[in-house]
Amino acid sequence: MWRNRRDHILLLVAVGLLLIPRPVSAQDSSRRVLVPGVRVGTPEQIAVGGGLLWIQSSGTDHFTAIGLFGEGGVAGARMGVGYANVSPGPAGFQLRTSIMRTWGEPWSVGPNQTFVGAEVRFTILVTLSAGYFLRLNGGSPGDSRHFSFGIGIGL
């Protein structure tokens, strides 16, 4: 049934579109907010995931939160913890520390490697991400450091 890469990509996109997050207001009465999303970027290619935000403070036009995040994709996965500042629109930014594992045919690095690093994500309707990672294990030549980037919805 799922024989080729295109089928996997279509499945990930379909699941990601179903998970587009609901708007979160600064006055949200919940102290925890689930934020799903979909992302295209290095090295995972296409990934779906989510974050659980614990709201620390909120004002009339924004809130700050600490979050746990995870993404799984065609060629890798990452998990992280970080800080988020979210404003209406949706707009905001996140700072994260993440661990990332690759497999298959990842973009820009070799498979079967583990990296740790820091990421920043900016959101104005779409989320742009950039990160710098150092390899923890794996042996692909030239992959001791990795600059990650992507674009997505949510997360």
N, C-alpha and C positions, 0 to 999 in steps of 0.2 A: 504494500500500500504506500509506504513512505520510502520510495526507492531512490530518489535523487535529491540533490541539494535544493532545487527549485521548490519541491514539495515542502521541505523543512522551512524554507524562507517564507513561503505563503502561510504556513501554519503559524509561525512566530508573528507575522504581521497581523493575521486575523485575531490572534489572542491579544496582541498589543492594542489593537483598535477597540476591542471589547473592554479593555482596562483603562481607557482614557479617564483621567481622574475627574471627580466632581470638583466644582469650584470650592475653594476653602476661604471663608471670610475670617477676618481678624476677630470677629465676635463669636466664632464657632464655640459652642458650649462644650464640645468634647475636648478632653485633654490629650487624647491620642487621635491621630489622623493617619489613615492608610492612603498612600499616594502611589498608584501604579503608573507604569509608562512603557514606552517602546523607544529604542535608541538604535541608530546606525552609526558605527564607528569602529575604531581600531581597539583592540585586535579582534573583538568578538564578531564583527560583521553586523548582523542584525540580532538584537537582544530584547527580551521582555523582562520586566522585573517590577520591583516595588520597594517602597520604603515605609517604615513605621515611624512617624514623628511624634515626639512627646513635646507638647507646647510648653515652653518655659515662661513666656510672657507675651502679652498681646496688648495692642493699642487699638485706636480707632482705624488705623490705616495699615497695619502690618502685624505679624507675629514672629517670634523667634522660637526655634525648636532644636532639640537634639534628636538625631535619627539613626536608625539602623537601615541599611540599604542592601539590596541584592539584585543581580541581573544574571540571566542565563541566555546564552546565544548560540549561534551556529558553530562558532569556533572558540568559545571560551566563556568564562563566568567571572564575576567579581562580587565581593562582599565588602561592606565598609561601614564606618561609623562617622558621623559628622555633625556639623552645625548648619542650620538653614535660617535664612531671614526671608520671609515671604510677604509680599505686598499684593493688593488687588490687581487684577489685570488679566491673567496672572503674571506676576513679575517677582523676581527675587534672585538670591544667590545661595550657593552651598559651598562649604569647605569640607572635604572628606579625607580620611585616611582609609586606603583600600588594599585588599589582597586580591590578586587576579591569577587565574589559571587558564592556560590555553590548551587547545586540542584541535584535531582536524587540520584545516588550512587557514590559520588566522592571518589577518592583514598585518603586515609590517614586522612580524616576529615569527619565530619558529614555533611548532607545536610542542606540547608536553613540557611547558615551563611554568614556573610560579614567580610572580612579581609582587612587590609591595611598594606603595607610593602614596602620593598626595594628589588630590584632584580639586579643581574649582569648576563650578557649573553656574552659568548665568541664564536666567529665564526672562524672556519677553515674548510671550506666546509660545515660542519653541525654546528648548533648552540646548545651549551650546556648552560643551564640556572639553576640558583640557587637563591632562595629568602627566606627571613625571614619575616613572617607576624604575626600581632597581630589581634585578633578577635575584631571587633566593635560591632557586635550583633549576636545572635544565642545562643543556649544553650547546645550544645553537651558537655558532660563531657570530660575533657582532651584536648579540642581543643582551649584553650585560645591563644596558639601560634602554628604556623605551619611553617615547613621548606619545601619549594617547590623546585622541581627539574624537569628537562625535557630535551628532545633532539628534534631538529626539523630542518627544511629547511626553510630558509628565516627568516624574522622577526629579 
